[in-house]
Amino acid sequence: MTPCSREFSVRQARLSDLPSLMEIEAQCFPEETAFPQGMFVFLIRNARTLVAFKHTGELAGFIIGYPSGRTGIIYTLDVAPIFRRRGLATLLLSSLEVELGRCGARRFRLEAARDDPVARHLYRQAGYVEKEALRDYYGPGRWAVRMWKEALP
């Protein structure tokens, strides 16, 4: 058990988590790219949305993804700034990979902002490889990189 997994627990998100999800999203992304409340409701009901929380019950971060055939799509990963640098993003990412693997995913795909070296480093450390650049993915002039990871046999 890693120190992070002793500090945090991971579970499926519930609609009652919505206020905390919205708060963390606002801390992680500017308003023009943050998910609106309706999108969160849809994703909690229809995607794999995992949340991590401290033993005190405080929500610390979340990850959203969904299976698409044999590919697991990682849609977003948010960690509240006060909980960063503790391994929580890695815990959430690996937990979602396991969940999507149970649904048949044999590889995983995500996009990260080209101008976000911290996120790109995290994903490379987790085994993701940058495969293509996506022009205007986050809006005019805002590039992304698409990254892939093959599941272990």
N, C-alpha and C positions, 0 to 999 in steps of 0.2 A: 504494500500500500504506500503510495507516495504521500509526502506531507500535504500536498494540495488536496488529495482525496480524503484525507482525515479532516481537513478544514472545511471542505465543501461537500454537499450532496447534490446529485443530479437526478432530476425527474422530468416527466412530461409536463409541459405547461398546461395551465388551466385558465379559463376565462377570468378567474379571480386574480390572476397575475397581471392582467392588462395594464393597470396603472403603473406598476413597477417596470413593465416592459417598455411602456411609452417614455417613462422617465429616463431609463438607461439609453434608449434610442436617441433621445434628445441630447444626452451627454456625449454620444459617440458620433453623431452625424449632423451636418447642418440641416436646417429646416427644409431646404429645397430637395434634399435627397433622402431625408428620414421617411420611414414608412408612416402613413396615416393610420389612425385607429382602426378603421374598417379593414385595412390590409392585415393588421395583426389578428383581428377576429377571424378572418378567413384562414390565415395560416395556422392559428391554433386549432381550428376545426379540421383542416384539410391536409396539413403538412406534418412533418415530424418536428416539433418544437420542444427543445429541451431547455430547462432552466437550471442554473446552479445557485444554491443558496447556502448561507452559513447556518450553523447549528442554531443561531438566534432567530432564524426565519427570514433574515434579510436577503433579498434577491440580489445577486452579485453579477449575473451575466446570463446570456442565452445564446442559442444557436438554432437556426432554422434550416431545414433541408427536406428533400423529398426524393423518393425513388422514381426513376424514369427508365424502365426496362432494367438493363444491367448496369446503369449508371446512377450513382448517387449524386444529386445536385446539392451543393452547399450554398444556400441562398444568402445568409448573413450570419455574422458572429459579432456579438457585442459584449464587452466587459466594462462594467462601471469603472471609471478612472481610479477610484480609491482601492479597487481590488486587482489592479494590473500588476504584472511582474511577480505573480505568485504561482504561475503554471495553470491558471484557470482556463485560459483560452485553449491550451493543449488538452486539458481534461474534457472540455466541451467538444472539441473537434474529434477526439478519439471516441468519445461516447456516441456521437452522431454517426461516425463511420461504422461502429458496431451495429447500431440500430438500422442503418441503411443496408448493411451487409445481411442482416436477418431478412430483409425484404428482397434480397437477390442482387444487390449491387456488387459488382466486381471491380469497379473503378469509380473514382470520385472526381468531380469537376467543381471548380469555383472560379470566381473572378475577384480580383483585388485591384484597387486603384494603383496605377503606375507610379503615382507620386506618394505612395505610402510604403516606405521601405521597411517599417516595423512589421506591418501585416505580411508583406511578401517574405520577409525573413522567417517569420513564424511558420508560414506555410511550407517554405523550403525545408525548414528543420523537421517538419512533420512528413516529409517525403514527396511533396508536390513539386512538379516541374513546370516552369513557364513554357507554354507552347505557342501562344499567339498574342499579338497586341490588338486591342479593340478600340478603334478611334471613336471618340464622342460617346462612349458607353455611359458615362455619368452626366452627359450634357455636352454642349459645344466646348471643344478643347480639353475635355476631361477624359483621358485615356484610361483603359483598364488592361490588365493582362489576364488571360485565361490560363489556369493552372490545372494539371491533371495528376492523379495518383492512382497507381494500380494497387488493388487489394492484394494482400499476401494470400498465397494459396492455403 
